[in-house]
Amino acid sequence: MSPSLLVDNIGELVTNGAGEGPLGIRRNAAVLVEEGRVVWVGPSAYAPAADHHVDAGGAAVLPGFVDSHAHLVFAGDRAAEFAARMAGQPYTGGGIRTTVGATRAATDDELRATVRRLRGEALRQGTTTMEIKSGYGLTVADEARSLRIAAETSTETTFLGAHVVPAEYADRPDDYVGLVCGPMLAAAVPYAKWIDVFCEQGAFDVDHARAILACGQAAGLGVRLHANQLGPGPGVQLGVELGAASVDHCTHLSDADVDALASTRMDSTSGSGTTTVATLLPGAEFSTRSPYPDARRLLDAGVTVALATDCNPGSSYTSSMPFCVALAVREMRMTPAEAVWAATAGGARALRRDDIGVLTPGARADLVVLDAPSHLHLAYRPGVPLIRQVIRNGVPQ
């Protein structure tokens, strides 16, 4: 039996459960951890004894961030592309093929080093759960090895063989879809939990996306979807039709798109229903000088919203969830509480998990101690390293 751990003298504890306001805040609180799980939450003055002790010193503690959309398996960078965008060149997604070439040429160890470096960056900034996609290999062998390497670091792995049509299939997209649905999917399934498609003009149309996702579902994978990033389109409604866990980007939405997402909202009384989460990725808009999603519109319609980094070498090369929280508050009209919920419990919903993103008995013991008295400081002090300590699965990092 592993030693127990008590985190006490917490000035503000965000539980995302029972407590004050939408974040379930408790004051002057403590959390007891045993075997990697939260077993008790209550007033610090009544905290049980434990083998080990962390004194929060009156600071805020919140659940570890849940980053439900990241592309960490790649080689090279696209800094020159970023500079060109800052000089006025629009983002079209075409640079993905540049990363595909570099990734195919890289060794396993080079790809593994990049994943571990970026995962370490994210952990130091409070991210305790991170989804990792493939999508820069786009051959049977390269997609399989990308997922195998991703699975060394995360249980939340996503097969994104349908990122773009690679150059060698540019004139034969139907043949590439057949490859994705056939040998590539078969090679990916042992290492993947999810399947994803970039449903966008210049990538995959709605018919191809539906066919690929249906094949993934038949193989036992859950559905995720890149949708409505570069312009209006059918992606969001396709995701709702297929019961996707999450549709990601959601930048250009019609009223019908918003209504479709809102219609999936889980019944709060019975707990029934399947929610399709709108995962917003403000790092991409920041890095491409594109319009930000209207989070306020989604929230006011009752849509479940998550925040994620979209960490990738082209359109959002950030691993910082605190940065995304600050962007969401400043640029997407979310309140600080809404943004923190979306970056923790919202991300968990996007992964269909109930054991992370919360600090309640039975949850995985993923805690972040801020160097600040309140969660408000994550948006109030953008760019400041406020993560004092991270505890993941009950173990101080």
N, C-alpha and C positions, 0 to 999 in steps of 0.2 A: 504494500500500500504506500503510495507516494505521500510525502509530507503535506499537511494542510497549510494554507496561506490565508492570512487576514490582511485585507486592505482597509484601514480605518482612518479616522480624522478626515473624512471626505467632506468638503464644504458643500459641494453640489454634485449629487449623483444623478446622472441621466440613466434611467432604467429602460425607457421605451415600454414600460409596463405600468403597474399601479403607482400612483404618485401625483404630483402637482403638474397640471397642464398637459399639453400633448406629448411631452417628453417623459412624463412620469417621474418628475424630479423629486428627489428626497434630499433633505438638508441634514448636515451633521451625521452622515451615514457611514456604514461599514459594509463590506462584502466578504463573506467567508467562502473559500474555495477548497474543494477536496476532489482528488482524482480528475483534475482538469475541468470540473464543473462548478458552477455557482450553487451552493447549498443553503445559503442564508443571506438575506439582506435586511438590514434594520438599523436602528439608532446606534451610533458609535459607542455611546455610553453603556449599551447592553451587549456589546459584541462578545461572542464566545472566544475562548482561548484557541490558539493555533500554534503549529510548529514554527512557522515563519511569519514575519510581520513586515508590512509596507505601510509607512506613515505618509499619507497624502498631504499632510501639512496644511489642511484647509483648502486645498486646490479642488478643481472640478475633475470628475472622473466620468468617462462615457464608454459605451461599448466600442470595441475596435471597429474601424471603418470596414465596410464591405464593398470592395471595388468589383462590380459585376460585369465590367467590359474592359478588357485589356488585350493588347497584341504584343506579347513579349518575345516571341520566338522569331528573331530576324538577325540579319547581319548588316553592317554598314550604317550610314545615317543619310539624311536628306537635308542637311543644313543649307546647302546652296538653293534647294527648292524653297525653303522657308524664306531665305533672303530675297528670292525673286518675288514671292508673294508680298512681302513687305514693301517691295518696290512697285506693286500694282498688278502682278500677274494673278489671275483668278485661280482658285483651287478647283480641279476637275476630277481628282482621284486617279489621274493617269500615272502619277509617280509611283503607284503601288508596284508597277512592273519593274522599276529600278530596284526596289528592295527584293523582289522575287529573284532577280539575277544574282544579287549579292548573297542571298540566303542559300540558294542552290549551290553556290561555290564554297560555302563555309563548311568547316568540319563540325562534327557533333560537339566537340569540346568548345569550339568558338560560340556556337549557339547556346550551349549550356551556360557558359560564362556570362552571356548577355542576360539570360533569364534570371540567373542568380543575382547579378548586379542590380537589375531593376527591381526584383522582388525584395532585395535588401533595402534599397532606397524607400520603397513603399512601406515596408515594415517599420523603419525608423520614423516614418511620418504617420504612424498609427493604423496602417492597413493590416488587418489580421487575416482577412480572407480576400483572395484575388482570383477571379476567373481569368483563364489564359486561353487565347484562341490560336489556332494554326492559321494558314491563309497566305503565307509568303513562300510556300514551296510549290504548290500547284502541279506536282507530279505525284503518282501513287507513293513512291518511296519517300519523297520529301515531306509530304503531308503526314505520313505515318511517323517518320522520325521527329517531326515537329511536335506532334501530340505525345509521343513517348517521352520526349524531353520535358514538355510542359507538365506531364503527369508526375514527374519526379518532384515537382514543387507544389502542385495544387491538385485537389480532387475535382475542382470545377474546370474541366477542360472542354473546349468547344472546337468541333471540326468545321472549318471555314474554307473548305476547298473551293467553294463558290464565292471567292472574294472578287476576282475579276477573271475574265477569260484570258489565259496566257497567250503570248504572242504567237506561239506555234499553232494555236487553234483559232486565231483571229478570224479566219474565213470559214470556220467550221464550229460555230458555237453549239449546235445540236450534238456534235460528236463529243465536245467537252462535257456537256451536261450528262451524256451517257457514261463517260468515264467517271465523273463525280458520283453518279448514282450506283455505279457498278464496282469496279476494282478499287477505286479510291475510298469509297465508303466502307467496303469490306476491310480494307487495311486500317482504317481509322477507328472502327468501332471498338476494338479492344482497349483503346486509350482515351476514348471520348465519352463524355456524359451528355453533351449537347450537340446540335447541328445549327448552323447559322448560314445566311445568304445575304449578300450585299444586293438588295433589290433596288436598283437605281438605274437611271438612264446612263449608258456607258458601262454598265456592269451586267446585271441579269434582269430580264423582264419578268413580269408577274407569272407568266405561264412556266418559264423555266424555274423560277423560285418555288412555285407551288410543287412542281414535280420533284425537285431536289429535297424539299422539306418533307414531303410525303414519304419519300424513300428513307429518309432519316428516322422518321417516326416509326415506320415499319420495322426498322432495325433496332428499335428500342431507345432512340435518342430523344431528348427533350428539344423543343423548338425555341430558337431565338431568331431575331431578324434585325438587320440594319435597314432602316426605313425612313424615307422622307427627309433625307439629309440635304441633298443638293437641290431639291425642288419638290413640288407636289407630286404625288404618285399613289399607286395602289398598295404599297407595302404595309402600311399600318393596318388597313382593313384585311389584308391577307393574313397578317399575324393574328388578329382577333379571330378570323374564320378558323384558323388551325389550332387555336388555343395556346398560342405561344406564351411562354413565361414572361417574355419581355420583348418589346419593340424599341429599338435604340436609335437615338438622334432625335426624331420627332420634331424637326425644325420647321417644316412647312406642312401645316395641318389644315384641313378643311373642317367645317362644322361637323360633317359626317364622320371624319376621323376621330374627332374628340368624343362625339356621341358613342361611337363604336367602343372606344377605350373605356368610357364611363359605364357602358352597359355590362362590362365584365367585373365590375366592382363586387368584391365578396360581401355577402349579406352579413352585417355586423352582429345580428341577433342569433342567426342559426349557425354562422361560420361556414355556410355552404357557398358553393360557387368557385369558379376558377378565374383568378385575376390575371389579366395581361397588364404588366407594369409598363409605363412609359419611362424608359431610362434616358436621362438627359446627360449630354456630354459637353459641358461648356468649354472645356479645354480645346475642343476642336474648333469652336467658333472663335475663341481667342486667337488660335494659331493660324486661322485662315481668313480672319477679318470678315467673317460671315455673320448674318443676323443670328441672334441668339433665339433659342426656343422660348415660347411664351409659357413659362411654367405657371404663372398666375392663372391663365386661362384653363389649363389642365386641372389645377388644384381646385379652382372654383367649380369645375364641372364634376368633381368627385373622383377624378382619375388618381390611381396610385402612382406616385412619382419616385424614381430612384435617381441618384447621382452616381456617375462613374467617371474615370479619368480618360478612357479611350487611349491609354498609353500606347503609342506607336511612333515609328521614326519619321512619319510624314506629316500628319495633320494634327497631332497632339502629343508632343514628346514630353509629357509630364507624368510623374508617378505620384503626384501630391493630391490626395483627397482634401486636405485643408484648403488648398488653392481653389479647388473646384467648389467647395462650400462658399468661399468668399465670392467667387464669380457668380454663383447662383443667387446670392443675396443682392449683390450690386447690379447685375445685368439681367437677371431673370425674374426679379420681383418676388423672390421667396423671402419669407421671414427667416431669421437665424434658426429658429426652432424647426421650421419646415425643412430647411437645408440639412441640418444635422440629422433629423429623422430620415431623410432621403438617402443620406450617405451611410447610414447604419441599418436601421430596420428596413428601409426601402430597398437597399441593395440585397438584403436577405430575401425579401419578397421576390425580387427579380430572379433569384436563384432557387426559389421555392424552398427556402430553409426557414425553420422556426427555432433553431438552436443557436443562431448567431444574430448579431445586430441588436440584442437585448441583454440586459443584466437582471435576470430573474431566476429564481431557483430552477435548476435543471438545464439552464443554458450553458453553452461552452464558455469557459472563463477567459474571455478576450476583453481586456480592459485597457484603456488609455488614460494615463494621468497627465493632465495639462499643466503647464507652467502658467496657470491663470485661474482666477476664482470662478469662472463661468464659461459655459459653452459659447456665450455671446462673443467671446474674444476671438474665436476662429474666424469670424467675418469682420469683427471690429479691428483686428490687428493683422491684416493680410500680409503674407510674406514673412512673418515672424515665426521662427521655429519654436512653437508652443508645446510640442510633444515632449514631456519630461521623461516619461517611462511608458513602456509597452509591456503588457503581460498577455501572452498568447497561450491558449490552452492550459492556463494556470501556471505558466512558467515565465518569470521575468526575462525579458530579452536583453 
